[in-house]
Amino acid sequence: MKITVAIDGPAAAGKGTIGKAVAERFGMAHLDTGLLYRAVGRRVMAGEDAVAAARALVSGDLARGDLRAAEVAQAASRAAVIPEVRAALVDFQHAFARREGGAVLDGRDIGTVICPGAEVKLFVTASDQVRAERRFLELAAKDPGVTRDKVLADVRARDARDSERATAPLKPAADAVILDTSGMSIEAAVEAACNLVSSVLDL
């Protein structure tokens, strides 16, 4: 079986959590494509050129324990606007998406650019205030100095950068199902996504 589930959406909307859960439910492989960009961003922070870092990326880069830091997310977003960086990472994502057994990919341009032919397309979103609060709670556990205002400003800045970039801007695919998780529990959001996949697989 080769089926691709494309899950897109802005930062902290829940697409990663949903992607992992869907992959586990249906026995598919999962790729958080944002990790590719975070890994590039982390190498850029260490002094590398963004395009060279993207071309030299290896699987070990995705296993680093510091890729979830806020400063890495910002570096990733800056690297992601560079067309050559995106091009360097496309082949990896294409191969992953069509692997035997099915694959779930979550990111910002999976259904629109990377896998426009995906059998399932889901755009997961939530209000910026809700997403900022989720990210704040996540970051505050590690950094007591983080503030809600700073996290909200970062979320809004990233939204603007992701949506306004010239190459592969963040937007729902025309045939994507929109899932607004603002008022949903994790369990309800996962169930909604799994129901969509089940309907496509005719389970």
C-alpha positions in Angstrom: 0.0 0.0 0.0 1.2 3.4 -0.9 -0.9 6.2 0.5 0.2 9.7 1.4 -1.4 11.8 4.1 -0.5 15.4 3.9 -1.0 17.5 7.0 -0.3 21.3 6.8 -0.9 24.2 9.1 0.7 27.0 11.0 3.0 26.7 14.1 1.4 25.1 17.2 -1.9 24.2 15.5 -1.4 20.6 16.5 -0.4 19.1 13.1 2.6 17.3 14.5 0.6 15.6 17.3 -2.1 14.7 14.9 0.4 13.4 12.3 2.1 11.1 14.8 -1.2 9.8 16.1 -2.6 9.1 12.6 0.6 7.3 11.5 0.5 5.1 14.7 -3.2 4.3 14.2 -2.8 3.2 10.6 0.7 1.7 10.9 2.3 4.3 8.6 5.7 6.1 8.7 5.6 9.7 9.9 7.8 12.6 8.9 7.7 16.0 10.7 9.1 18.0 7.7 9.6 21.0 10.0 12.4 19.0 11.6 14.3 19.2 8.2 14.1 23.0 8.3 14.9 23.1 12.0 18.0 21.0 11.4 19.1 23.3 8.7 18.4 26.3 11.0 20.5 24.7 13.7 23.4 24.2 11.4 23.1 27.8 10.2 23.2 29.0 13.9 26.5 27.1 14.1 27.9 29.1 11.2 27.0 27.2 8.1 25.5 28.6 4.9 21.8 27.7 4.7 21.9 26.2 1.2 25.1 24.2 2.0 23.5 23.0 5.2 20.4 21.8 3.4 22.4 19.9 0.8 24.5 18.2 3.4 21.7 17.3 5.8 21.9 13.7 7.1 19.4 11.7 9.2 21.4 12.2 12.3 20.7 15.9 12.1 17.0 15.1 12.8 17.8 13.3 16.0 19.3 16.3 17.8 17.7 17.1 21.1 17.7 20.8 20.7 15.7 21.3 17.6 12.5 22.3 19.4 14.1 25.5 20.9 12.4 28.8 20.0 15.5 30.3 18.5 15.9 27.2 16.3 12.3 27.6 15.1 13.0 31.2 14.1 16.2 30.2 12.3 14.3 27.4 10.5 11.6 29.9 9.4 14.3 32.2 8.0 16.0 29.4 6.1 12.7 28.1 4.7 12.1 31.3 2.7 15.2 30.5 0.6 14.2 28.7 -2.6 17.5 26.8 -2.9 17.0 25.4 0.7 13.5 24.2 -0.1 14.7 22.6 -3.4 17.4 20.7 -1.6 15.0 19.1 0.7 12.2 18.2 -1.8 13.7 14.9 -3.0 14.0 13.5 0.5 10.3 14.3 1.2 9.1 12.9 -2.2 10.8 9.6 -1.5 9.5 9.4 2.0 5.9 10.2 0.9 5.7 7.2 -1.5 7.2 4.6 0.7 5.5 1.2 0.9 3.1 1.0 3.8 2.0 4.6 3.5 3.3 7.8 5.0 2.1 10.8 6.9 3.9 14.1 6.4 3.2 17.2 8.3 4.5 20.7 7.4 3.5 23.9 5.6 3.5 23.0 1.9 2.9 19.2 1.8 -0.5 19.3 0.1 0.2 22.3 -2.1 3.8 21.7 -3.3 5.5 18.5 -2.0 2.6 16.0 -2.5 -0.2 17.7 -4.5 -1.4 14.3 -5.4 -1.7 13.1 -1.8 -4.7 10.8 -1.2 -5.6 12.7 2.1 -5.0 16.4 2.6 -5.7 18.1 5.9 -5.1 21.7 6.9 -4.9 22.0 10.7 -5.3 25.5 12.1 -6.3 27.4 15.3 -6.4 31.1 16.3 -3.0 32.7 16.9 -3.9 33.3 20.6 -4.7 29.6 21.1 -1.5 28.5 19.3 0.6 31.0 21.3 -0.8 29.8 24.6 0.0 26.2 23.6 3.6 27.1 22.6 4.0 29.2 25.8 3.1 26.3 28.0 5.5 24.1 26.1 8.4 26.6 26.4 7.7 27.8 29.9 8.4 24.3 31.2 12.0 24.7 30.0 12.5 28.5 30.2 10.8 30.3 33.1 11.8 33.6 31.6 9.6 33.2 28.5 6.5 35.5 28.4 3.1 35.1 26.7 3.5 38.4 24.9 6.9 37.4 23.4 5.5 34.0 22.3 2.5 35.6 20.7 4.7 38.1 18.9 6.9 35.2 17.7 3.9 33.2 16.4 2.5 36.2 14.5 5.9 37.0 13.0 6.3 33.4 11.9 2.8 33.3 10.5 3.5 36.4 8.4 6.8 35.0 7.2 5.4 31.6 6.3 2.3 33.0 4.6 4.0 35.8 2.6 7.1 34.0 1.3 7.4 33.9 -2.5 8.2 30.2 -2.6 5.6 27.7 -1.3 3.7 30.0 1.0 1.6 28.5 3.8 -2.0 28.1 2.6 -4.5 25.2 2.5 -4.6 23.1 -0.7 -7.8 23.7 -2.7 -9.0 20.2 -1.9 -7.8 20.0 1.7 -10.2 19.4 4.6 -9.9 22.3 7.2 -9.6 21.3 10.8 -9.8 24.2 13.3 -8.5 22.8 16.6 -9.0 26.1 18.6 -11.8 24.6 20.8 -10.9 20.9 20.4 -9.2 18.5 22.7 -6.2 16.6 21.4 -8.3 13.4 21.4 -11.1 15.0 19.4 -8.7 16.5 16.8 -6.9 13.1 16.4 -10.3 11.3 16.0 -11.5 13.8 13.3 -8.2 13.3 11.4 -8.4 9.5 11.7 -12.0 9.5 10.5 -11.0 11.3 7.4 -8.2 8.8 6.6 -10.6 5.9 7.3 -13.1 7.4 4.8 -10.5 7.6 2.1 -9.2 4.1 2.8 -12.8 2.9 3.0 -12.3 1.2 6.4 
